[in-house]
Amino acid sequence: MNKAQTDLFESEEQAGRPVPLAEKLRPQSLEELLGQQKLIAPDSLLYGMIESGDYHSFILWGPPGTGKTTIARIIEQRSHLPFIHFSAVLSSINDVKAVMKNADYQHRHQNQRSILFIDEIHRFNKSQQDAFLPYVESGAVILIGATTENPSFEVIPALLSRCHVFVLEMLSEEDLQNILSRGSIELGLKPNEEVCGWLAQISGGDARRALNLLELLAPYLRENPQPEMKKLAKFLARKTMFYDKNREEHYNLISALHKSLRGSDPQAGLYWLARMLEAGEDPLYLVRRLIRFASEDIGLADPQALALAISVKDSIHFLGMPEANTALAQLVVYLATAPKSNSVYAAYKAAAEDARKTSHYGVPLHIRNAPTQLMQDLDYGKNYQYDHDHENHYHYQNYFPEQMKEKTYYKPGSFGFEREIEKRIEWWLKLRKQQGD
């Protein structure tokens, strides 16, 4: 059998192999599991499944080191059903198919279901995930998937619809400090509140990461039980930023930046900008999103917003990073404090909807171009009024297709430069009425 399929609860210590600190301290019961109080509360669905042994397929979704595999191990300990563990990193889909066929046989001939735990289920592509579906549907397999990625994007809809999704949260610093104190004792160290607090802060809610760092620092801490934090950080010689440029956290942070600017909060905007830049985000991606923001959420309330955004894009090309970080910061502050309007955004959406419905309507003859004699003979451009030949350089004409009524898409907002635009529009409408429209 593939190594990835071995008993999930096999003891490394019993096998005589050294065990990482995080594995030694892995909770053996729900009562020992920290940080997921809501998920495993006595009145919760997951708690009820584990207590009753009546399992249904589900997916555990959460950041690394929050207890997904631990919950699977607890289920393996308590369940009387065959329990099969796969790692999507180490197993091939053929391995999974072979095991599922055996589970199907047991279900058909022995009326016994099997629990299939697939760690990092998102690593199987969507066509491979199709292989699980018949066995989940028949009831031969109770699927438990674990993933750090958003199941909405990484699990096929047919499979996702048959699974409940349990969301695990990052552990709080308080929970991590408790875990690190236990880890210190396990390593023969006296718990140091300052060290445990610092490690909890830089571990990003990941218990495994926190314990791995503590284990790494253990030899130094034995010689320096009261270390200076600066020296400890230097000893680690690492920069820790928790950010995924291509997946869930990427979109969470850009959403936080966008909404902070829309909410006119320059302080929060600077924070989320720094979170992304310091983690290595492409500054051109950021400025593209800020250019979009300038037109979508500010628009003509402050036309300079778009101009500044374009100039910051040029600054990034010219200066490069990290020198261009202040240009991006300047833009973020400007956008956050600019008057807001989505009038242009809303106007375009409405116009686009009409355009899709009326794309077969022709352009009125009087505003068609007539570069040839044939076009002129067909009345292209006939009766067109050249506005500059008229008083106020304006003459009313219908510019919409003849089959539809004239519409008002753009309605100026009441802030910033749009107040001036509203005056201009009112002036044109006044001239139009004077001409008898």
Order of alpha helices (4+ residues) and beta strands (2+ residues): alpha-alpha-beta-alpha-beta-alpha-beta-alpha-alpha-beta-alpha-alpha-beta-alpha-alpha-alpha-alpha-alpha-alpha-alpha-alpha-alpha-alpha-alpha-alpha
